[in-house]
Amino acid sequence: MRYAILTHGGAASPESFSDGCVAAAEAARATLDRGGDALAAALAATAALEDDPRFNAGTGSILRLDGTAIEMDASVMSSDGRFGAVTCIERVKNPVLVAARVMETPHLVLAGAGATAFARRVGFEDHDPSTLRARERHARAIADLEGLGDGRHAREAPGWRRGPPGHYFGFADLCAGADTVGAVVRDAQGRFAATASTGGTLFTLRGRVGDAPTMGAGVYAGPHGAVAATGIGEEIVRRFLAKSVYDWVAEGLAPARAASRGLAMFPDVVDVGICVIGRTGHVVTSNRSMARAALAG
Ligand code: ASP
């Protein structure tokens, strides 16, 4: 059995950021070289992506609509059926590593203040993930919401304009996808792991839970493979994307065919990307530009 590592920088992320995905995949390979398993390698890759401030995960995560909160989601699943996730966690450097600690508890998902308190309790220090880039991006997005921006986020804004001016409580049909990260790994022993980590989508209320911490939506792993998805979380959850694609691989469909079938479930206006590894093949694909990397050997 040969190893394979796929990493991505989020549906609609610039392909010019792929160097960050390559560095993350190399961190995963170094972990395998040291004897780590698929789970350890996927965590190493995702932590590296969280530490790259260009991506919307960990340091560099985008702000929620209120312009102050940064709430992050992350999950990890391994082919032996273990799963751990955090949602709406604040002020930690590597949400995916906290998700891995949740995996060691009897729980599957920890949310909000409880997730942050758990992180502190198991040794994760206070960390401010905000960056100037993320604050500027939020300002541009709000300007578009007010009709005063440069139009870059105009496509996503209308659903949020339904409330009175200044009160963005209309729930968008679609929000903006924004540079989430993730990885899938198969190790030489045939074990699989999948991860996701995100600061959420651009126009997002506090407390929103997307696909990244939702088992079977943003990630899934089992004895036949591993899947990590990115894009508009609400749309991904509605289609149970990662588990659907996994099931097709388990039925014998090649990963590339299963991934195409997964993308085909979405209307063209929805950003979506997917990494799929099976026993004999792998693919990373998207319906938009997407920073990505693949290593196999
Ligand atoms: N799926 C992420 C979310 O909805 C965003 C993304 O992948 O860009 O939170």
py3Dmol code that shows the C-alpha trace and the ligand (Angstrom):
import py3Dmol

protein = """\
ATOM      1  CA  MET A   1       0.000   0.000   0.000  1.00  0.00           C
ATOM      2  CA  ARG A   2       1.367   3.419  -0.935  1.00  0.00           C
ATOM      3  CA  TYR A   3       0.773   6.618   0.980  1.00  0.00           C
ATOM      4  CA  ALA A   4      -1.125   9.608  -0.394  1.00  0.00           C
ATOM      5  CA  ILE A   5      -1.603  13.098   1.028  1.00  0.00           C
ATOM      6  CA  LEU A   6      -4.003  15.754  -0.294  1.00  0.00           C
ATOM      7  CA  THR A   7      -4.298  19.272   1.109  1.00  0.00           C
ATOM      8  CA  HIS A   8      -6.427  22.241   0.106  1.00  0.00           C
ATOM      9  CA  GLY A   9      -6.727  25.936   0.908  1.00  0.00           C
ATOM     10  CA  GLY A  10     -10.488  26.280   0.417  1.00  0.00           C
ATOM     11  CA  ALA A  11     -12.920  26.509  -2.476  1.00  0.00           C
ATOM     12  CA  ALA A  12     -12.260  29.766  -4.347  1.00  0.00           C
ATOM     13  CA  SER A  13      -8.850  30.298  -2.706  1.00  0.00           C
ATOM     14  CA  PRO A  14      -6.179  31.614  -5.095  1.00  0.00           C
ATOM     15  CA  GLU A  15      -4.129  28.870  -6.720  1.00  0.00           C
ATOM     16  CA  SER A  16      -1.091  31.071  -6.060  1.00  0.00           C
ATOM     17  CA  PHE A  17      -1.412  30.021  -2.383  1.00  0.00           C
ATOM     18  CA  SER A  18      -0.720  26.393  -3.319  1.00  0.00           C
ATOM     19  CA  ASP A  19       2.822  26.711  -1.952  1.00  0.00           C
ATOM     20  CA  GLY A  20       1.211  26.726   1.511  1.00  0.00           C
ATOM     21  CA  CYS A  21      -0.620  23.494   0.673  1.00  0.00           C
ATOM     22  CA  VAL A  22       2.625  21.936  -0.587  1.00  0.00           C
ATOM     23  CA  ALA A  23       4.396  22.891   2.660  1.00  0.00           C
ATOM     24  CA  ALA A  24       1.512  21.373   4.640  1.00  0.00           C
ATOM     25  CA  ALA A  25       1.628  18.149   2.611  1.00  0.00           C
ATOM     26  CA  GLU A  26       5.372  17.972   3.213  1.00  0.00           C
ATOM     27  CA  ALA A  27       4.776  18.343   6.955  1.00  0.00           C
ATOM     28  CA  ALA A  28       2.381  15.398   6.693  1.00  0.00           C
ATOM     29  CA  ARG A  29       4.929  13.323   4.773  1.00  0.00           C
ATOM     30  CA  ALA A  30       7.619  14.093   7.378  1.00  0.00           C
ATOM     31  CA  THR A  31       5.189  12.824  10.020  1.00  0.00           C
ATOM     32  CA  LEU A  32       4.670   9.573   8.093  1.00  0.00           C
ATOM     33  CA  ASP A  33       8.447   9.265   7.622  1.00  0.00           C
ATOM     34  CA  ARG A  34       8.872   9.459  11.396  1.00  0.00           C
ATOM     35  CA  GLY A  35       6.429   6.588  11.828  1.00  0.00           C
ATOM     36  CA  GLY A  36       3.278   8.629  12.411  1.00  0.00           C
ATOM     37  CA  ASP A  37      -0.026   7.307  11.137  1.00  0.00           C
ATOM     38  CA  ALA A  38      -2.530   8.874   8.719  1.00  0.00           C
ATOM     39  CA  LEU A  39      -4.256  10.686  11.580  1.00  0.00           C
ATOM     40  CA  ALA A  40      -1.034  12.259  12.866  1.00  0.00           C
ATOM     41  CA  ALA A  41      -0.064  13.252   9.315  1.00  0.00           C
ATOM     42  CA  ALA A  42      -3.429  14.873   8.556  1.00  0.00           C
ATOM     43  CA  LEU A  43      -3.206  16.822  11.812  1.00  0.00           C
ATOM     44  CA  ALA A  44       0.329  18.003  10.993  1.00  0.00           C
ATOM     45  CA  ALA A  45      -0.780  19.209   7.556  1.00  0.00           C
ATOM     46  CA  THR A  46      -3.823  21.008   8.884  1.00  0.00           C
ATOM     47  CA  ALA A  47      -1.970  22.668  11.756  1.00  0.00           C
ATOM     48  CA  ALA A  48       0.558  23.977   9.203  1.00  0.00           C
ATOM     49  CA  LEU A  49      -2.284  25.430   7.131  1.00  0.00           C
ATOM     50  CA  GLU A  50      -3.848  26.979  10.245  1.00  0.00           C
ATOM     51  CA  ASP A  51      -0.510  28.660  10.984  1.00  0.00           C
ATOM     52  CA  ASP A  52      -0.317  30.164   7.471  1.00  0.00           C
ATOM     53  CA  PRO A  53      -2.092  33.538   7.880  1.00  0.00           C
ATOM     54  CA  ARG A  54      -3.197  33.615   4.226  1.00  0.00           C
ATOM     55  CA  PHE A  55      -5.792  30.944   4.916  1.00  0.00           C
ATOM     56  CA  ASN A  56      -9.108  31.320   6.722  1.00  0.00           C
ATOM     57  CA  ALA A  57      -8.376  28.875   9.535  1.00  0.00           C
ATOM     58  CA  GLY A  58      -6.521  29.300  12.816  1.00  0.00           C
ATOM     59  CA  THR A  59      -4.400  32.447  12.492  1.00  0.00           C
ATOM     60  CA  GLY A  60      -5.940  34.461   9.655  1.00  0.00           C
ATOM     61  CA  SER A  61      -9.529  33.354  10.309  1.00  0.00           C
ATOM     62  CA  ILE A  62     -12.134  35.841   9.160  1.00  0.00           C
ATOM     63  CA  LEU A  63     -14.361  37.866  11.473  1.00  0.00           C
ATOM     64  CA  ARG A  64     -18.038  37.191  12.038  1.00  0.00           C
ATOM     65  CA  LEU A  65     -20.550  39.756  10.823  1.00  0.00           C
ATOM     66  CA  ASP A  66     -20.368  41.677  14.111  1.00  0.00           C
ATOM     67  CA  GLY A  67     -16.790  42.653  13.233  1.00  0.00           C
ATOM     68  CA  THR A  68     -15.329  41.567  16.567  1.00  0.00           C
ATOM     69  CA  ALA A  69     -15.716  37.816  17.037  1.00  0.00           C
ATOM     70  CA  ILE A  70     -13.548  35.159  15.431  1.00  0.00           C
ATOM     71  CA  GLU A  71     -15.172  31.765  15.920  1.00  0.00           C
ATOM     72  CA  MET A  72     -13.454  28.742  14.423  1.00  0.00           C
ATOM     73  CA  ASP A  73     -14.593  25.230  13.531  1.00  0.00           C
ATOM     74  CA  ALA A  74     -12.457  22.122  13.024  1.00  0.00           C
ATOM     75  CA  SER A  75     -12.838  18.373  12.910  1.00  0.00           C
ATOM     76  CA  VAL A  76     -10.885  15.192  12.422  1.00  0.00           C
ATOM     77  CA  MET A  77     -11.981  11.652  11.603  1.00  0.00           C
ATOM     78  CA  SER A  78      -9.968   8.464  11.247  1.00  0.00           C
ATOM     79  CA  SER A  79     -10.821   5.257   9.428  1.00  0.00           C
ATOM     80  CA  ASP A  80     -11.404   3.360  12.675  1.00  0.00           C
ATOM     81  CA  GLY A  81     -14.489   5.542  13.160  1.00  0.00           C
ATOM     82  CA  ARG A  82     -13.105   8.003  15.688  1.00  0.00           C
ATOM     83  CA  PHE A  83     -14.284  11.604  15.312  1.00  0.00           C
ATOM     84  CA  GLY A  84     -13.692  14.842  17.188  1.00  0.00           C
ATOM     85  CA  ALA A  85     -14.758  18.407  16.491  1.00  0.00           C
ATOM     86  CA  VAL A  86     -14.912  21.889  17.919  1.00  0.00           C
ATOM     87  CA  THR A  87     -17.280  24.590  16.753  1.00  0.00           C
ATOM     88  CA  CYS A  88     -17.334  28.320  17.495  1.00  0.00           C
ATOM     89  CA  ILE A  89     -14.120  27.976  19.482  1.00  0.00           C
ATOM     90  CA  GLU A  90     -12.257  31.222  20.177  1.00  0.00           C
ATOM     91  CA  ARG A  91      -8.674  32.290  20.835  1.00  0.00           C
ATOM     92  CA  VAL A  92      -6.747  29.101  20.139  1.00  0.00           C
ATOM     93  CA  LYS A  93      -3.904  28.710  17.650  1.00  0.00           C
ATOM     94  CA  ASN A  94      -4.783  25.289  16.267  1.00  0.00           C
ATOM     95  CA  PRO A  95      -8.462  24.329  16.468  1.00  0.00           C
ATOM     96  CA  VAL A  96      -7.788  21.021  14.677  1.00  0.00           C
ATOM     97  CA  LEU A  97      -5.452  19.922  17.471  1.00  0.00           C
ATOM     98  CA  VAL A  98      -8.175  20.704  20.001  1.00  0.00           C
ATOM     99  CA  ALA A  99     -10.592  18.627  17.877  1.00  0.00           C
ATOM    100  CA  ALA A 100      -8.084  15.765  18.112  1.00  0.00           C
ATOM    101  CA  ARG A 101      -8.202  16.022  21.911  1.00  0.00           C
ATOM    102  CA  VAL A 102     -12.020  15.973  21.828  1.00  0.00           C
ATOM    103  CA  MET A 103     -11.627  12.686  19.954  1.00  0.00           C
ATOM    104  CA  GLU A 104     -10.053  11.233  23.111  1.00  0.00           C
ATOM    105  CA  THR A 105     -13.155  12.067  25.204  1.00  0.00           C
ATOM    106  CA  PRO A 106     -16.538  10.289  25.147  1.00  0.00           C
ATOM    107  CA  HIS A 107     -17.924  13.293  23.195  1.00  0.00           C
ATOM    108  CA  LEU A 108     -17.909  14.051  19.490  1.00  0.00           C
ATOM    109  CA  VAL A 109     -18.304  17.849  19.370  1.00  0.00           C
ATOM    110  CA  LEU A 110     -17.643  20.673  21.830  1.00  0.00           C
ATOM    111  CA  ALA A 111     -19.064  24.126  21.124  1.00  0.00           C
ATOM    112  CA  GLY A 112     -18.394  27.749  21.993  1.00  0.00           C
ATOM    113  CA  ALA A 113     -17.239  28.691  25.479  1.00  0.00           C
ATOM    114  CA  GLY A 114     -17.178  25.031  26.503  1.00  0.00           C
ATOM    115  CA  ALA A 115     -14.828  24.201  23.645  1.00  0.00           C
ATOM    116  CA  THR A 116     -12.536  27.092  24.534  1.00  0.00           C
ATOM    117  CA  ALA A 117     -12.553  26.111  28.222  1.00  0.00           C
ATOM    118  CA  PHE A 118     -11.743  22.502  27.272  1.00  0.00           C
ATOM    119  CA  ALA A 119      -8.823  23.735  25.152  1.00  0.00           C
ATOM    120  CA  ARG A 120      -7.383  25.679  28.079  1.00  0.00           C
ATOM    121  CA  ARG A 121      -7.857  22.719  30.373  1.00  0.00           C
ATOM    122  CA  VAL A 122      -5.865  20.399  28.122  1.00  0.00           C
ATOM    123  CA  GLY A 123      -3.088  22.946  27.675  1.00  0.00           C
ATOM    124  CA  PHE A 124      -3.814  25.150  24.666  1.00  0.00           C
ATOM    125  CA  GLU A 125      -2.744  28.709  25.446  1.00  0.00           C
ATOM    126  CA  ASP A 126      -4.645  31.889  24.716  1.00  0.00           C
ATOM    127  CA  HIS A 127      -3.956  33.009  21.137  1.00  0.00           C
ATOM    128  CA  ASP A 128      -5.353  35.928  19.140  1.00  0.00           C
ATOM    129  CA  PRO A 129      -5.932  34.601  15.592  1.00  0.00           C
ATOM    130  CA  SER A 130      -6.878  37.994  14.118  1.00  0.00           C
ATOM    131  CA  THR A 131      -4.820  39.548  11.352  1.00  0.00           C
ATOM    132  CA  LEU A 132      -4.874  42.896   9.573  1.00  0.00           C
ATOM    133  CA  ARG A 133      -5.772  41.081   6.352  1.00  0.00           C
ATOM    134  CA  ALA A 134      -8.846  39.507   7.972  1.00  0.00           C
ATOM    135  CA  ARG A 135      -9.984  42.858   9.421  1.00  0.00           C
ATOM    136  CA  GLU A 136      -9.580  44.570   6.039  1.00  0.00           C
ATOM    137  CA  ARG A 137     -11.475  41.769   4.357  1.00  0.00           C
ATOM    138  CA  HIS A 138     -14.338  42.175   6.821  1.00  0.00           C
ATOM    139  CA  ALA A 139     -14.426  45.943   6.192  1.00  0.00           C
ATOM    140  CA  ARG A 140     -14.622  45.374   2.419  1.00  0.00           C
ATOM    141  CA  ALA A 141     -17.392  42.797   2.845  1.00  0.00           C
ATOM    142  CA  ILE A 142     -19.470  45.103   5.075  1.00  0.00           C
ATOM    143  CA  ALA A 143     -18.982  47.940   2.585  1.00  0.00           C
ATOM    144  CA  ASP A 144     -20.419  45.699  -0.128  1.00  0.00           C
ATOM    145  CA  LEU A 145     -23.324  44.873   2.166  1.00  0.00           C
ATOM    146  CA  GLU A 146     -23.986  48.605   2.507  1.00  0.00           C
ATOM    147  CA  GLY A 147     -23.682  49.037  -1.264  1.00  0.00           C
ATOM    148  CA  LEU A 148     -20.565  51.146  -0.778  1.00  0.00           C
ATOM    149  CA  GLY A 149     -17.808  48.642  -1.541  1.00  0.00           C
ATOM    150  CA  ASP A 150     -15.802  47.734  -4.599  1.00  0.00           C
ATOM    151  CA  GLY A 151     -18.270  44.959  -5.500  1.00  0.00           C
ATOM    152  CA  ARG A 152     -15.923  42.084  -4.805  1.00  0.00           C
ATOM    153  CA  HIS A 153     -18.372  40.511  -2.359  1.00  0.00           C
ATOM    154  CA  ALA A 154     -21.537  41.891  -3.970  1.00  0.00           C
ATOM    155  CA  ARG A 155     -22.703  38.481  -5.215  1.00  0.00           C
ATOM    156  CA  GLU A 156     -23.000  37.191  -1.653  1.00  0.00           C
ATOM    157  CA  ALA A 157     -24.448  40.352  -0.090  1.00  0.00           C
ATOM    158  CA  PRO A 158     -28.138  40.444  -1.180  1.00  0.00           C
ATOM    159  CA  GLY A 159     -29.388  37.740   1.188  1.00  0.00           C
ATOM    160  CA  TRP A 160     -28.128  39.781   4.123  1.00  0.00           C
ATOM    161  CA  ARG A 161     -29.907  42.991   3.153  1.00  0.00           C
ATOM    162  CA  ARG A 162     -33.381  41.816   4.086  1.00  0.00           C
ATOM    163  CA  GLY A 163     -33.352  43.278   7.610  1.00  0.00           C
ATOM    164  CA  PRO A 164     -33.569  46.973   8.496  1.00  0.00           C
ATOM    165  CA  PRO A 165     -30.421  48.939   7.562  1.00  0.00           C
ATOM    166  CA  GLY A 166     -27.578  48.022   9.846  1.00  0.00           C
ATOM    167  CA  HIS A 167     -29.270  44.837  11.083  1.00  0.00           C
ATOM    168  CA  TYR A 168     -28.028  41.935   9.030  1.00  0.00           C
ATOM    169  CA  PHE A 169     -30.261  39.222  10.337  1.00  0.00           C
ATOM    170  CA  GLY A 170     -31.693  38.104   7.011  1.00  0.00           C
ATOM    171  CA  PHE A 171     -30.427  34.597   6.458  1.00  0.00           C
ATOM    172  CA  ALA A 172     -28.630  34.323   3.144  1.00  0.00           C
ATOM    173  CA  ASP A 173     -29.366  31.487   0.798  1.00  0.00           C
ATOM    174  CA  LEU A 174     -25.697  31.564  -0.005  1.00  0.00           C
ATOM    175  CA  CYS A 175     -22.772  33.035   1.842  1.00  0.00           C
ATOM    176  CA  ALA A 176     -19.252  33.577   0.552  1.00  0.00           C
ATOM    177  CA  GLY A 177     -16.829  30.657   0.618  1.00  0.00           C
ATOM    178  CA  ALA A 178     -13.520  31.692   2.041  1.00  0.00           C
ATOM    179  CA  ASP A 179     -10.301  29.725   2.142  1.00  0.00           C
ATOM    180  CA  THR A 180     -11.003  26.976   4.648  1.00  0.00           C
ATOM    181  CA  VAL A 181      -8.284  24.334   4.927  1.00  0.00           C
ATOM    182  CA  GLY A 182      -8.242  20.569   5.112  1.00  0.00           C
ATOM    183  CA  ALA A 183      -6.350  17.379   4.402  1.00  0.00           C
ATOM    184  CA  VAL A 184      -6.895  13.699   3.694  1.00  0.00           C
ATOM    185  CA  VAL A 185      -4.213  11.057   4.132  1.00  0.00           C
ATOM    186  CA  ARG A 186      -3.771   7.346   3.427  1.00  0.00           C
ATOM    187  CA  ASP A 187      -0.760   5.814   5.131  1.00  0.00           C
ATOM    188  CA  ALA A 188       1.249   2.808   3.961  1.00  0.00           C
ATOM    189  CA  GLN A 189      -0.696   0.560   6.361  1.00  0.00           C
ATOM    190  CA  GLY A 190      -3.966   1.500   4.652  1.00  0.00           C
ATOM    191  CA  ARG A 191      -5.310   3.742   7.416  1.00  0.00           C
ATOM    192  CA  PHE A 192      -7.161   6.926   6.432  1.00  0.00           C
ATOM    193  CA  ALA A 193      -7.818  10.297   8.063  1.00  0.00           C
ATOM    194  CA  ALA A 194      -9.652  13.477   7.081  1.00  0.00           C
ATOM    195  CA  THR A 195      -9.579  16.960   8.603  1.00  0.00           C
ATOM    196  CA  ALA A 196     -11.203  20.357   8.131  1.00  0.00           C
ATOM    197  CA  SER A 197     -10.572  23.721   9.770  1.00  0.00           C
ATOM    198  CA  THR A 198     -12.196  27.089   9.095  1.00  0.00           C
ATOM    199  CA  GLY A 199     -13.048  30.559  10.309  1.00  0.00           C
ATOM    200  CA  GLY A 200     -16.398  30.113   8.549  1.00  0.00           C
ATOM    201  CA  THR A 201     -17.895  31.905   5.585  1.00  0.00           C
ATOM    202  CA  LEU A 202     -17.610  35.640   5.025  1.00  0.00           C
ATOM    203  CA  PHE A 203     -21.114  36.747   6.013  1.00  0.00           C
ATOM    204  CA  THR A 204     -21.650  34.683   9.123  1.00  0.00           C
ATOM    205  CA  LEU A 205     -23.559  35.244  12.350  1.00  0.00           C
ATOM    206  CA  ARG A 206     -22.028  34.430  15.728  1.00  0.00           C
ATOM    207  CA  GLY A 207     -22.871  30.889  16.740  1.00  0.00           C
ATOM    208  CA  ARG A 208     -23.232  29.591  13.200  1.00  0.00           C
ATOM    209  CA  VAL A 209     -22.184  25.960  12.713  1.00  0.00           C
ATOM    210  CA  GLY A 210     -21.130  24.902   9.230  1.00  0.00           C
ATOM    211  CA  ASP A 211     -20.015  21.712   7.564  1.00  0.00           C
ATOM    212  CA  ALA A 212     -16.447  21.619   8.878  1.00  0.00           C
ATOM    213  CA  PRO A 213     -17.366  20.301  12.364  1.00  0.00           C
ATOM    214  CA  THR A 214     -20.263  18.169  11.076  1.00  0.00           C
ATOM    215  CA  MET A 215     -19.455  14.483  10.605  1.00  0.00           C
ATOM    216  CA  GLY A 216     -20.354  13.301   7.113  1.00  0.00           C
ATOM    217  CA  ALA A 217     -20.695  16.834   5.737  1.00  0.00           C
ATOM    218  CA  GLY A 218     -17.220  18.440   5.772  1.00  0.00           C
ATOM    219  CA  VAL A 219     -15.252  15.282   6.572  1.00  0.00           C
ATOM    220  CA  TYR A 220     -15.661  11.546   6.615  1.00  0.00           C
ATOM    221  CA  ALA A 221     -13.245   8.632   6.881  1.00  0.00           C
ATOM    222  CA  GLY A 222     -13.723   4.887   6.990  1.00  0.00           C
ATOM    223  CA  PRO A 223     -12.022   1.662   5.909  1.00  0.00           C
ATOM    224  CA  HIS A 224     -12.534   2.522   2.219  1.00  0.00           C
ATOM    225  CA  GLY A 225     -11.127   6.036   2.211  1.00  0.00           C
ATOM    226  CA  ALA A 226     -11.266   9.629   3.415  1.00  0.00           C
ATOM    227  CA  VAL A 227     -13.042  12.739   2.157  1.00  0.00           C
ATOM    228  CA  ALA A 228     -12.662  16.433   3.034  1.00  0.00           C
ATOM    229  CA  ALA A 229     -14.953  19.067   1.546  1.00  0.00           C
ATOM    230  CA  THR A 230     -14.850  22.855   1.324  1.00  0.00           C
ATOM    231  CA  GLY A 231     -17.296  25.498   0.135  1.00  0.00           C
ATOM    232  CA  ILE A 232     -20.586  26.922   1.307  1.00  0.00           C
ATOM    233  CA  GLY A 233     -21.158  24.971   4.505  1.00  0.00           C
ATOM    234  CA  GLU A 234     -24.945  25.123   4.537  1.00  0.00           C
ATOM    235  CA  GLU A 235     -25.077  23.665   1.034  1.00  0.00           C
ATOM    236  CA  ILE A 236     -22.551  20.960   1.913  1.00  0.00           C
ATOM    237  CA  VAL A 237     -24.497  19.913   5.017  1.00  0.00           C
ATOM    238  CA  ARG A 238     -27.758  19.746   3.026  1.00  0.00           C
ATOM    239  CA  ARG A 239     -26.130  17.251   0.660  1.00  0.00           C
ATOM    240  CA  PHE A 240     -24.221  15.279   3.324  1.00  0.00           C
ATOM    241  CA  LEU A 241     -21.345  15.628   0.881  1.00  0.00           C
ATOM    242  CA  ALA A 242     -18.394  13.829   2.487  1.00  0.00           C
ATOM    243  CA  LYS A 243     -20.389  10.736   3.490  1.00  0.00           C
ATOM    244  CA  SER A 244     -22.169  10.592   0.123  1.00  0.00           C
ATOM    245  CA  VAL A 245     -18.867  10.608  -1.736  1.00  0.00           C
ATOM    246  CA  TYR A 246     -17.350   8.125   0.717  1.00  0.00           C
ATOM    247  CA  ASP A 247     -20.252   5.733   0.158  1.00  0.00           C
ATOM    248  CA  TRP A 248     -19.753   5.856  -3.611  1.00  0.00           C
ATOM    249  CA  VAL A 249     -16.050   5.038  -3.151  1.00  0.00           C
ATOM    250  CA  ALA A 250     -16.998   2.189  -0.796  1.00  0.00           C
ATOM    251  CA  GLU A 251     -19.334   0.847  -3.502  1.00  0.00           C
ATOM    252  CA  GLY A 252     -16.378   0.725  -5.898  1.00  0.00           C
ATOM    253  CA  LEU A 253     -16.504   4.036  -7.755  1.00  0.00           C
ATOM    254  CA  ALA A 254     -13.053   5.512  -8.489  1.00  0.00           C
ATOM    255  CA  PRO A 255     -12.305   8.561  -6.291  1.00  0.00           C
ATOM    256  CA  ALA A 256     -12.207  10.876  -9.331  1.00  0.00           C
ATOM    257  CA  ARG A 257     -15.667   9.697 -10.473  1.00  0.00           C
ATOM    258  CA  ALA A 258     -17.082   9.931  -6.956  1.00  0.00           C
ATOM    259  CA  ALA A 259     -15.711  13.451  -6.539  1.00  0.00           C
ATOM    260  CA  SER A 260     -17.217  14.575  -9.873  1.00  0.00           C
ATOM    261  CA  ARG A 261     -20.559  13.123  -8.869  1.00  0.00           C
ATOM    262  CA  GLY A 262     -20.306  15.026  -5.590  1.00  0.00           C
ATOM    263  CA  LEU A 263     -19.564  18.351  -7.292  1.00  0.00           C
ATOM    264  CA  ALA A 264     -22.418  17.744  -9.727  1.00  0.00           C
ATOM    265  CA  MET A 265     -24.899  17.838  -6.828  1.00  0.00           C
ATOM    266  CA  PHE A 266     -24.332  21.605  -6.473  1.00  0.00           C
ATOM    267  CA  PRO A 267     -25.676  24.435  -8.600  1.00  0.00           C
ATOM    268  CA  ASP A 268     -22.976  26.408 -10.369  1.00  0.00           C
ATOM    269  CA  VAL A 269     -23.288  29.443  -8.054  1.00  0.00           C
ATOM    270  CA  VAL A 270     -22.111  27.403  -5.050  1.00  0.00           C
ATOM    271  CA  ASP A 271     -18.359  27.236  -4.463  1.00  0.00           C
ATOM    272  CA  VAL A 272     -17.320  23.696  -3.641  1.00  0.00           C
ATOM    273  CA  GLY A 273     -14.102  21.690  -3.543  1.00  0.00           C
ATOM    274  CA  ILE A 274     -13.296  18.176  -2.423  1.00  0.00           C
ATOM    275  CA  CYS A 275     -10.339  15.907  -1.613  1.00  0.00           C
ATOM    276  CA  VAL A 276     -10.947  12.157  -1.915  1.00  0.00           C
ATOM    277  CA  ILE A 277      -8.584   9.261  -1.202  1.00  0.00           C
ATOM    278  CA  GLY A 278      -9.564   5.640  -1.698  1.00  0.00           C
ATOM    279  CA  ARG A 279      -7.566   2.418  -1.508  1.00  0.00           C
ATOM    280  CA  THR A 280      -6.291   2.719  -5.071  1.00  0.00           C
ATOM    281  CA  GLY A 281      -6.651   6.336  -6.126  1.00  0.00           C
ATOM    282  CA  HIS A 282      -7.001   9.939  -5.058  1.00  0.00           C
ATOM    283  CA  VAL A 283      -8.196  13.266  -6.402  1.00  0.00           C
ATOM    284  CA  VAL A 284      -8.480  16.887  -5.340  1.00  0.00           C
ATOM    285  CA  THR A 285     -10.919  18.906  -7.417  1.00  0.00           C
ATOM    286  CA  SER A 286     -13.205  21.957  -7.260  1.00  0.00           C
ATOM    287  CA  ASN A 287     -15.598  24.025  -9.342  1.00  0.00           C
ATOM    288  CA  ARG A 288     -13.519  27.182  -8.633  1.00  0.00           C
ATOM    289  CA  SER A 289      -9.868  28.045  -8.348  1.00  0.00           C
ATOM    290  CA  MET A 290      -8.472  26.328  -5.256  1.00  0.00           C
ATOM    291  CA  ALA A 291      -5.042  26.205  -3.652  1.00  0.00           C
ATOM    292  CA  ARG A 292      -4.119  22.531  -3.362  1.00  0.00           C
ATOM    293  CA  ALA A 293      -1.368  19.933  -3.216  1.00  0.00           C
ATOM    294  CA  ALA A 294      -1.026  16.188  -3.699  1.00  0.00           C
ATOM    295  CA  LEU A 295       1.869  13.982  -2.616  1.00  0.00           C
ATOM    296  CA  ALA A 296       2.000  10.227  -3.090  1.00  0.00           C
ATOM    297  CA  GLY A 297       4.712   7.613  -2.994  1.00  0.00           C
TER     298      GLY A 297
END
"""
ligand_1 = """\
9
LIG
N -17.058 25.135 4.462
C -16.680 26.296 5.213
C -17.844 26.779 6.023
O -18.941 26.838 5.494
C -16.167 27.404 4.368
C -15.214 27.014 3.277
O -14.994 25.853 3.029
O -14.636 27.923 2.655
O -17.667 27.143 7.154
"""
view = py3Dmol.view(width=600, height=400)
view.addModel(protein, "pdb")
view.setStyle({"model": 0}, {"cartoon": {"style": "trace"}})
view.addModel(ligand_1, "xyz")
view.setStyle({"model": 1}, {"stick": {}})
view.zoomTo()
view.show()
